[in-house]
Amino acid sequence: RLTEQKTGWSATDIAERVTHRVTTHGKDGAIIESPGEDPIHVGVAKVARLADPTGVGDAFRAGFLAGLSVGLPHRRCAEMGSVLAAHVIETVGTQEYELSKRTFLARLADAYGEDSATEIAPHLKCPRP
């Protein structure tokens, strides 16, 4: 909706100008739309506690773009973004969190199943195991 407000374009105008559109809906997850394909809905990862929403959108985008940069399917990219966003919202401060590869993969498996974690694992480059 923000893109529509800032540009004055309609949803149809945007769809004609982009190849893929990712729309986040807060607690209702994200929807990925691509021409000629059914929309993909990815729900949010489980959150243990709400501490601070600062940086949550940035975290989702970072996870999504990281997945995209290594060629993962859009569903997996959104799952990565959702898990990172869930971790960030549980922490007070913008970058005060630590996240190990093990914890990230466990949260992926818990939220989206073992197949998600298995497909994403080889692409993760984390300084902490």
C-alpha positions in Angstrom: 0.0 0.0 0.0 2.9 2.4 0.7 4.1 2.1 -2.9 0.6 3.0 -4.1 0.5 6.0 -1.7 4.0 7.3 -2.6 3.7 6.8 -6.4 0.0 7.3 -7.0 0.0 4.1 -9.0 -2.8 1.6 -8.6 -2.2 -2.1 -7.8 -2.6 -2.8 -11.5 -0.1 -0.2 -12.4 2.5 -1.7 -10.0 1.8 -5.2 -11.3 2.6 -4.0 -14.9 5.9 -2.4 -13.8 7.4 -5.2 -11.6 8.1 -8.9 -12.1 7.4 -9.8 -8.5 5.6 -8.0 -5.7 6.0 -8.8 -2.0 3.5 -7.3 0.3 3.9 -7.7 4.1 0.8 -7.7 6.3 2.3 -7.7 9.8 0.9 -10.5 11.9 -0.9 -11.9 8.9 2.4 -12.7 7.0 3.4 -11.8 3.5 2.1 -12.4 0.0 4.3 -12.8 -3.0 2.7 -12.1 -6.4 4.3 -13.0 -9.8 2.7 -12.8 -13.2 1.1 -16.0 -14.3 1.4 -17.6 -10.9 -0.9 -18.1 -8.0 -0.1 -15.7 -5.1 2.1 -17.3 -2.4 1.1 -16.6 1.3 3.7 -17.1 4.0 2.6 -16.8 7.6 4.7 -15.3 10.3 7.1 -17.4 12.3 6.2 -17.9 16.0 7.2 -15.1 18.3 8.0 -15.9 22.0 7.5 -12.3 23.2 6.9 -8.9 21.6 9.8 -6.6 22.8 10.4 -3.9 20.2 9.1 -3.6 16.6 12.0 -1.4 15.5 13.8 -2.9 12.5 11.3 -5.8 12.0 10.5 -4.7 8.4 14.2 -4.3 7.6 14.8 -7.7 9.1 12.2 -9.3 6.8 13.6 -7.6 3.8 17.2 -8.6 4.7 16.1 -12.3 5.1 14.1 -12.2 1.9 16.9 -10.6 -0.1 19.5 -12.9 1.3 17.5 -15.9 0.1 16.9 -14.2 -3.3 20.7 -13.6 -3.7 21.4 -17.3 -3.5 18.6 -18.3 -5.8 16.1 -19.7 -3.3 12.4 -19.9 -4.3 10.3 -16.9 -3.2 8.5 -19.0 -0.5 11.8 -19.9 1.1 13.0 -16.2 0.9 9.9 -15.1 2.7 10.3 -17.8 5.3 13.9 -16.6 5.9 12.6 -13.1 6.3 9.8 -14.1 8.6 12.2 -16.0 11.0 14.6 -13.1 11.1 11.8 -10.6 11.7 10.5 -12.8 14.5 13.9 -12.9 16.2 14.3 -9.2 15.9 10.9 -8.3 17.4 11.8 -10.3 20.5 14.8 -8.1 21.1 14.9 -4.5 22.4 17.1 -2.3 20.1 17.8 -2.3 16.5 20.7 -4.7 16.2 21.1 -6.0 19.7 20.3 -9.6 18.9 22.6 -12.6 18.2 21.4 -15.4 16.1 23.3 -18.6 15.5 22.8 -20.8 12.4 21.6 -23.6 14.7 18.9 -21.4 16.2 17.9 -19.9 12.9 17.4 -23.4 11.3 15.5 -24.7 14.4 13.1 -21.8 14.1 12.7 -22.3 10.4 11.9 -26.0 11.0 9.5 -25.1 13.8 7.6 -22.5 11.7 7.7 -24.0 8.2 8.9 -27.6 8.5 12.1 -29.6 8.1 12.0 -29.3 4.3 12.4 -25.5 4.7 15.3 -25.8 7.0 17.0 -28.5 4.9 16.6 -26.5 1.6 17.9 -23.2 3.2 20.7 -24.7 5.4 23.4 -25.1 2.6 23.0 -21.4 1.7 23.5 -19.9 5.2 26.8 -18.2 6.0 26.8 -17.5 9.7 29.8 -16.6 11.9 28.2 -18.5 14.8 27.3 -22.2 14.3 
